[in-house]
């Protein structure tokens, strides 16, 4: 069995208006736009990456914002909520900030933690989970004071018809059962970011439908050395992983789980600074070498991210 996975690498979702998307995640949530590229499988649409100052694994929320995307439906067979980690004393700050931004917020408690539940402009379910053990992290400069800033991912909730077969995979990945509340079962890794996977079993939930406001896939951290082993492990679990795919900033293997959720296993290396200086991340459109010859065509087909 390869080395245990410490947690989530990134989460990728589908959006609509790219300008509105960028404004919400950078201005309202205070994340940094760390990479401005295109969907390598559909270069007509941006791939926008947000995260901490350096876009560290465990902090990167990414989007394919299709300007004309129809709304999706959050439901069974999807990551149905994305949770970010904040310091324990930041709850009041964030409740007031989101309210001031006309974002409807529900304050609740789960497994003893204070949780703020809300949605992004496309209806993607988001959460802020407050923990005393939130790491100091590397918050970006921006509108959020560092002491209140989002540290990275806390975890995701997967809504499934039957969670049992997914638990077997999570346990193989190094996530151990840590508790349950009603139909929600929690699994945790030994990492300090993106270390929680909640499985919510609801066979009566509507089947999720891809579209704006839904998660496309959840990516987990692996290393280049262990990625081939993880691919073999997925095959041993009866899954059908892709070959290793070069995504420029990481290498990826994808598989759809028995619960119909798309998982990715992404390497931490080489990272977002492989083609941009740390202090200038996200300032320009960057393309992998195999798309560079099409730059003029690609740029002509993309909308401006300028709000003016």
Secondary structure by P-SEA (a helix, b strand, c coil): cccccccccbbbbbbccaaaaaaaacccccccccbbbccccccccccccccccccccccbbbbbccccccbbbbccccccbbbbbbcccaaaaaaaaaaaacbbbbbbccccbbbbbbccccccbbbbbbbcccccccccccccccccccccccbbbbbcccaaaaaaaaaaaccccccccccbbbbbcccccccbbbbbbbccccccccccccccbbbbbbcccaaaaaaaaaaaaccccccccccccccbbbbbccccbbbbbccccccccccccccccccccccccccccaaaaaaaaccccccc
